[in-house]
Amino acid sequence: MAVKIRLRREGRKKTPMYRIVIADSKAPRDGRFIEIIGQYQPQLGENAINLKHDRVEYWMNVGALPTDTVRSLLRRAGILKSRHEARLAAKLQANAVALPEA
């Protein structure tokens, strides 16, 4: 089962609101999902994205892949940058431990 992080449309006509959900890649857009991890309201401007950062990290560590749109939202929220920096710091620390001092 391939798991995706994607948008699910909610809201009325002409006033969209999207939930950011974890879903099987074969499920329909507004169909069955595993977990809600946030919401996106494009009409709010700056405060458009609300996310559960710990759950996003968990699902990405497990192997869930975000769609292109969700990836751009995660980038705007700063999650991808913090994830990259944490992984880079862990890699540098592992290399520093592995290198013997002369």
N, C-alpha and C positions, 0 to 999 in steps of 0.2 A: 504494500500500500504506500503510494507516494503521497506525502503530506505537503500541503502548500499553505503559505500565509497569504491570504487574499482578502479582497473587499466583498462585502455583502451589502446590497442596497437596501436602505430603509427610508422612511420619510414620505412626505406627500409629493404630489406632482409639482415640479418646478422648484422644490425645496429639498434637495437630496441630503441624506445623511447616510454615511456608510459605517458599518461595523467591520473592524479588522478581525478576521476569524482564522482559526486553524481548521482546515478542511481537507478531506480526501480529494485528490486531483480529479477524480472521476465524478464527484458530486456536482449537481447543478449550482449555478451562481448563488441563488437565493435558497438553496436546499439545505440538506443536512450538513452540520458542522460539528467539530469536536469541542472547541472552546472559543469564547470571545476574549480577545486580549486588548481591545481598544476600540476607539471610534474616531471618525474623521468627518468633520462638518466643514465643507469648503467655503461656505458663506460667512464663517466667523473670522476669517483672515488669520491673524497671528495665533489665536488660541484654537486653531482648527483641529489639532491632533491631541488626543488623550490616549496614553498607552500604559500598560502594565509592563514596565521595563524588565522585571525579573522573569515574567512569563515569556516575553519575547526572547530573552537570552536563553532560557531553558529550551524552547522549541527550536531555536537555531542551532543550539549545541546538539540536540537530538537528530537534526538533519532536515528540518522543515525548510523549504526553499520559498522565499518571498517572490511574488510576481513583480514585474517591472514597476508598476505603480506603487505597490507597497514598499518596494526597495527605495524609491525616491522619497516616500513619506518617512521611512526609517532614517534615511540620510538627513532629512530636514530636522528630525527630532534629535539627531545626534547619537543615535544608538549604534549605527554602523561604525562611526569614528571611535567611540569608546570601546567597542568590541575589538576593533583593529589594534588600538593602543594596548589593550590588555593582553592580547595574543602576542604582540610584538615584545612587550615587557617580559612575558613568560619565556619567550624564545631566547631573548638576550640573557636572562637570568640562567637558563639552562646551559647556554653556551659558556657563561662565565664560570659555572660550577664544573663543567666538563674540561675546561682548559687548565692544565697544571701550571702552577707558578714556578718560574725558573729561578 
